[in-house]
Amino acid sequence: MPASIRHLRMFLALGQTNSVTRAADINHVSQPAVTQAITKLSQESGHVLLQRSPQGLFLTDAGALLHYRADRALRILDNAMSDMDRAIRIQATWPQLAALIAVTETENFTLAAHQLGLAQPTVHRATTMLEGAAGTTFFQRTAHGLISTRAALQLAQAARLALAEIDQADADLAALDGREVGRIVVGALPLSRSGWLPRAILAFREIRPRLSLQVIDGRYDELLHGLRRGEIDMVLGALRFPTPIEDIEQERLFDDEVVVVARRDHALMNKADLVFADLASHPWVMPRRSTPLRRVLDTYFAAEAPTNVVETSSVIMMREILRQSDHLGGLSRMQAEVEMGVLGILPVRLPNAMRPIGITTRAGWEPTRAQRELRDVLRQTAAGLN
């Protein structure tokens, strides 16, 4: 569990005032309490965080890194706590917030306890104490179980993002010593898996051979959910315009074209002057309706959609259906070129077939040095694709 929230508040005050006396006054504690808090933080971080001068105490490089991340973390928490009793800012602990996160996710104290590896009464007591400090209700009991209130959901989301900032601090501090701590988590939409991301990973491995990198495949809504919760650092693939929600940012890196594909010996492969009826009369394999690629196909078939359609988000499934049948499919040109040994691209151009591809992150996200390096590699690799 990360450093005590109270200790971080004392550290922030000390970094801002350069005075143990003033930091103690701000936090309504004794001067020895501030000194003990800073000593504990230094031990936990493995770094000297402050240095003394005739003008007072000043942050070291390590102290400045931790101060920056702790300030971001506590601002996120304080914003979520703004409509609650002020006592929660003083009394809340990370274990209590972890319990709140688990119960809002499972809506069951027993399941939350199992998730955390704790006894059920411990989890119940932690959330009850947090409710008492907040002066509000976090859970309502119904015939169907627990329902999280809006206050609980907002605070749980803030706690996830605050904890992500503290994890970033660990990575920043480790980088000062030349160590690799933590991991980068990338959400990969289908197109990014075909060539762009694998090339970028290999290039990044040359720079950071020991850093753990996790790639999560999934649908856009699933990956966006993980991104907004602080569980995913960046999502790669087709961008959405307009953005589906305000708390994300998108960076356009290149465009990719939607093409029509079929098995290489398909009857339409060598037919000249393909027309709408040629395509509409065949069975199709298409991605889910919510995807940008599917919207391109639906626009083309607006007048008369194919009646025999298989929907799948799996490129492997699509490839196998196409390989063994007369079905047609829609793929990005990048994905189609990867599959050229099995599939071919039909000589037909779809209207409005270009899709913007890039990186999606949380609004206001501040990456670590390693995350910035990966982002730079992704940009460079994308430029090579253009």
N, C-alpha and C positions, 0 to 999 in steps of 0.2 A: 504494500500500500504506500502511496506517495507521502511526502512530508506533510505534517500536520497543517491544516488550513490556518489555524491560529498562529503557528510559527511563520507561515508564509506572510500573513498580514503584518506581523512585527518586522519581518525582513523588508517588506515593501516600504513600510514607514521609515525604517532606518536608512534604506537606500535613498529615499526622497529627502530626508532631513539631515542626514549625516550626523545624527545625534542620538545616543542611547536614551537620554533624558526625554527628548521630544517624542521619540518612538514609543517610549513607555507611556507618556501622557496620552498620545493618540489612541493607544490600545487599552488604556485604563488598567495597566499592569505595572508591576514594580520594575525597576531597572535590572535587577538580577534575573528577572524572568525573561527580559529581552536578550540579555547576554547568554543565558542558557539556551534560548531558542536558536540563536545564531550559531552557537557551538554545535548544537544538534544538527542543524541544517548542513553545516560544513562537514560534519562526520558522515552524514547520509549521502552527500553529493561527492565526497572525496576530494573536495577543492576548498582552498581558502577563498572566501567570498568577499571579505572586507579587509582593507588595510588602513592602519592608523596614520594620521598626519597631524601636524599642529592645528590644522583647521577642522579636524574631526575624522570620522570614519568614511572611507570612500570605497566604492565597489571595485573589485578586481575585474579582469576580463571574464572570469568564470562567474563572478557575482553579477555582472551586467547581463550575461546570458540568462541566468536563472531569474533575475529581477524582471526582465522583459517577458519571459514566458509566464512567470507567476502573476504578473500584472494582467496579462491577457486572460489567464485562467480565471482569476478572481473577478475581473470585470464581467465575464460571461455569467458566472454564478450570481454576482450581485444584481445584474440586470434581471435575472429570473426571480430573484428574491425581493425585488423592489416593492411588490404589493403585499409582502408578508411582514410579520412582526420582525423588528430589527434584531431580536434575540437570535434568530436563526443564523445571522452572519457571524455571530460569536460562537454559537454552540454547535453548528453543523460540523460533522466529521466526514472524512472520506468513506469509512466503513458504513456510516448511515446512508450516505448518498449511493454507495454501491448496492445497499439493500433496496433502496428506493428504485433504482434502475431495474434490478432483478424482478421486483414485484410488479412494476408497471409492464414489464415484458411478458411475464408469465400469468399475471393476474391471479396468483395463487401463492400463499405464503410457503406451503410445503414444497412446491416446485422451485420457488425462488431460493429456499434454503438449500435444496439439492444442487441447484446451479452454482451456489456460492460455496458449497461444502461446509455449511454451518447448520446448527440446530434450528428448527423452526421457531422456537421461542426467542432465539437471539435475533433473528430477522424481524420478527414481529415487534420486539422491543425497540430495535433500531429505528424502524419507521414510525413507531408511536412517539418516540422521543423527538424525532424530526418534525412530526406534525405538531407536537406541543410547542416546540421552539418557533415554528412558522405561524402558529395561531390560526391554522386553517385545516381543512379536511383533505386528505390525499386519496382516500379510498372509500367507496360506497359499496355496501353489501347488498346484493340482490339475490333473487331466487336462482340466478344463473352463475353466481359467484361474485368476485370482486370486480368493480369498475373503477378505473383510475380517473380522478378528476382532472380538469384542465391544468390546475396548479401542479399536480403531481407530474403530469406529462411534460410540462414546460421545464420544471426543475430537473427531471431525469434527463431530458435532452441537453440542458445546460451542463449538467454534471458529466455527461459523456464527452462533450466538447472540451470542458475544462480538464478532464483527465487526459484527453488527447494532447492538450498543450503541455501538460506535465511530462508526458512521454516524449514530446518534442524536446523539452528541456534536457532530459536524460541523454538524448542523442546529440544535442548541441554540446553538452559538457564532455561527453565521451570523445567527440571529434577534436576537442582541445588537446587530448592526450594521444591522438592518433588511433583511438579504438573505435570499433564498430558496435553500436548498441541498437537494439530494436530491429525493425524491419520496415520496408516500404510496401504498402499494399496497393495494388493497381487493379481497378475494375476494367475488364476487357470485353467490349462489345464485339460481335462477330467479325467485322471487317478488320479490326486492329490485330486479330490473331493470325491473319493470313500472311503478313510479311512485315508490316511496319513494326509491331511490337517485338516479335522475335529478333529482328535485326537490332533494334534498340537495346534489348536486353543483353545481347552478345557484346555490343559496344560498351554498355555500362559496366559489364563484368570486367572489362579491361581496366576500368578506373577503380571500381569497388569490388574486388573479387571475393571479399569475405562478408559483405553485407547481405543479410537475408532479404529476399525479394519474393513476395507472394502475389500471384496473379489469380484473380477470381473471375471466372466466366459467369455470365448471367444475362438476364433481360435488363433492359434499360431501367425499368421501374425498381427492380431489385437492387441494382448497383447504385442508383440515385439515392435510395433509402439508406444504404450503407455509407455512402459519401456524406450525407447530411448528418448522420449520427457520429461521424468521426471515425468510423471503422475502416473506411477506404480513403486513401489519400488523393487519388485522381481516377477519373473514368476516361477511357480512351475509345473513340469510335465516332459514329455519326452524331453530329450536333443537332439540337432541336431549336427551331426558330418559329415563334418566339420561345424563350426559355419557359419551361413548365412551372417554374417557381422562382421567386426573387432572390433566394439566398444561395444561388450558384453563379459561377462565372464560366464562360466558354471562350476558348482560344482556338480560332480557326487556323489550321495548318496546311491543309490541301483539300482539293476536291476529288471526288471519285464518281465514276459514271455507273448508273444502273444499266445492265445489259441482259439480254435474253439468252439463255443457255439451254442446251440439249445434249444428248449423247452424240458422240462424234459422227456416227453413221446414221443419224436421224434423217428422215426424208426431206425435211425443210432446210438442212444444213447447206445444201448447194443450190437451193432454189433462188433464182433471181427475182427481184422486185416483189419481195414479201409484202402482203397487204394485211389489213386488220383481220379479215376473215380467216386467213391462214393461222393466225395466232389464237383467235377466239375459239376456233373449232377444236382445239386440242385441250387435253387435260393439263392442269398446271400444279406445280408445287410452289407455294408462296409463303413468305414470312408472315408473322402475326400482323393484324390490322393496325396496331398502334405504332408500327415502325416507319421511318422515313422511306425505306425501300418499298414497302407495301403501298404507301401513298402514291409513289410514282406509278406503280402498276395499276392501282385503282383509278387514277386520273386517266391513264391511257384507255382503260376499259370502261370508262364512265357510261358510254352509250349502251354497251352490251357486255356484261361481265361473263367470263367463263363459268359454266355451271358445275364443272367437275374440278374442284380445287382441294388440294391437301395443304393444310397449314402446318408449318413446323418452323421452329427457330433454330433447328440443328442443320448446319451445313452438311454434316456427314449423312444425315437422313435424306436430305434433298439430293445429294450426289448419288446415293444408292438407288433412289426411286428413278432418277433421270437415267442412270446407267442401264437400268433393267426394263425400261418402258419407253413409250412415246411421249411422256410428259414433257412439258416445257417448264422452265423455272426462271426466276429473276435473281440475279446476283450482282454484287459490285464487280466492276471490272477487275479490281485487284484480286478478289477471291476467285473469279473465273480464270484468271491467268494462272493461279496456283493449281487449279484443277484441270489444266489444259491437256494432261495425259488422258483424262477420262471424258471431259466435256469440251464442247466447242461453243463459240459465240455466234449466234445467228446474225446475218447481215441486215439488221433492222435497228433504227435509231428511235428511242423513246423520247417524247417531249419532256422537257424539264427534268432530265435524268441525272443532272449533276447534283451531288450531295456534299455539303461541307463536312469535313472530318477534322477532329482535333481533340483537345483536352478539356475536360470539365472538372472544376474544383469548387470547393466551398467559397463563398464570398468572404473576403477578408482573410483567407488562409495564408499563413506565413510558413513556407516550407523550411525544413532544415537544409544544411549545406548539401547533404546527400540527395535529398529530394529535388533541390534546385539543379543538381548535376544530372539527375535522371531526366528532368524536364528539358534541360538543354539538349541532351542526347536525343530525346524524342523529337525535338524541333529540327535538329540536324538531320536525323534519319528521314523525317518527313520531307525536308527540302530536297534530299536525294531522290525521293520518289517522284517529286514534281519534274 
